[in-house]
Amino acid sequence: MEIKKLLEDSARYLMNTYNRFPIVLRKGRGMKVWSSDGKEYLDFVGGIAVNCLGHCHPKVVVALQKQAQRLIHVSNYYHIEPQIKLAKLLVENSFADKVFFCNSGAEANEAAIKLSRRYFREQVGVNRFRIITALNSFHGRTLATVTATGQAKFQAGFEPLVPGFTHVEFNDIDAIEKAVTKETCAVMIEPIQGEGGVKVPDPDYLRNLRELCDRHGILLILDEVQTGIGRTGKFFAYEHFGITPDIMTLAKGLGGGVPIGAMLATDKVAAGFEPGTHATTFGGNPLVCAAAVAAMEVILEDGFVLDQCRRMGKYFQKRLEELKKEFPSIVADIRGMGLMIGMELTRDGGPIVKSCMDKGLLINCTAGNVLRFIPPLIVTEKEIDHLIDALEQIFDQL
Ligand SMILES: *Cc1c(COP(=O)(O)O)cnc(C)c1O
């Protein structure tokens, strides 16, 4: 179909919830995507940290094809082979003992919120329900997770919000200490704030937070929806900090492109749920789990993907630092871990995203002035160089 007609129909039939760029993406392979008019783009957005192995990775595609022919969906009333296999993979490669599958990051966080409240009431026998989260955080768009999200702009108009959430400054352990009450059941935190502008905490923040939670007997929930699955150069971001959480949530990169979320916990905490207490129709469906198993196997196979992520992350940051030196009046800060990198600008990033798109490069801007680079973990030096050259040209002309 003609692009003009597609854009017209899009505006006519879809609810107006996204500020979309006026291109239609039709096809992808690895780092590349093509729009319906045949223009080629290098994709440094990667579906917002979703396409960890690039577009249409052959192993994920074959897994989907095979599973689609065998069994697409059955109810969680029955045991599901790919779901069991994926849970085993996640447990064997993390702190966790048990997994609950759902369909998105917000749902994973909802499950984490529900489990921590129920754990205290059912297992510990105390009425603890308050959850401390960080200002500038992002935990999702359902009513409870948007309440957990410490940004008023996502909450405006949806009041009354869900009771029981307290927001404190990120990367400030004293602020959490002051916010703890005898009603507090958990602290929920992103190891690195993503949507909030790629904010990396001090190296000892999470270690101190773990210690604080232990001292008060409260649960540590890590929202690794964005940082998980290799994004920061380790399979999970918590591995950088020498701690483990009580609960961890995953989604974005987990399925290699298909919609899936997961909430992982220790046996002790997972005991807060029993049959009938929490459920979802589609969660852990055979089709998405088969894709996720294929994606996880590629990432865990021989360490190549994680190694590439670490090396390319270093290289990327080095090249961005060079740009910062060259354009000190435009670039304020470079930060990140692995292939989750932010470049804070002294101005609105929107026009730069647009100029990159004209040059065949998809990048993302978050928090207004932070260019966020979250490419597939298989990105190469050459592709990074291509982006740096384009940014240099664009900055030159500002
Ligand atoms: C994207 C994101 C979410 C929400 O995930 P959805 O799949 O959009 O519901 C939650 N937490 C973090 C840290 C995220 O980056």
The ligand as a Tripos MOL2 file, in Angstrom:
@<TRIPOS>MOLECULE
LIG
   15    15     1     0     0
SMALL
NO_CHARGES

@<TRIPOS>ATOM
      1 C1          9.8660   -0.8080   29.3760 C.3       1 LIG1
      2 C2          9.9480   -0.9030   30.8510 C.ar      1 LIG1
      3 C3          8.8430   -1.3270   31.6130 C.ar      1 LIG1
      4 C4          7.4810   -1.5750   31.0080 C.3       1 LIG1
      5 O1          7.4800   -2.6200   30.1150 O.3       1 LIG1
      6 P1          6.2020   -2.8410   29.1620 P.3       1 LIG1
      7 O2          6.5180   -4.1180   28.4540 O.co2     1 LIG1
      8 O3          6.1500   -1.6480   28.2510 O.co2     1 LIG1
      9 O4          5.0140   -2.9210   30.0260 O.co2     1 LIG1
     10 C5          9.0220   -1.4910   32.9730 C.ar      1 LIG1
     11 N1         10.2040   -1.2460   33.5560 N.ar      1 LIG1
     12 C6         11.2750   -0.8310   32.8580 C.ar      1 LIG1
     13 C7         12.5710   -0.6040   33.5650 C.3       1 LIG1
     14 C8         11.1840   -0.6380   31.4850 C.ar      1 LIG1
     15 O5         12.2450   -0.2040   30.7980 O.3       1 LIG1
@<TRIPOS>BOND
     1     1     2 1
     2     2     3 ar
     3     2    14 ar
     4     3     4 1
     5     3    10 ar
     6     4     5 1
     7     5     6 1
     8     6     7 2
     9     6     8 1
    10     6     9 1
    11    10    11 ar
    12    11    12 ar
    13    12    13 1
    14    12    14 ar
    15    14    15 1
@<TRIPOS>SUBSTRUCTURE
     1 LIG1         1 GROUP 0 **** ****
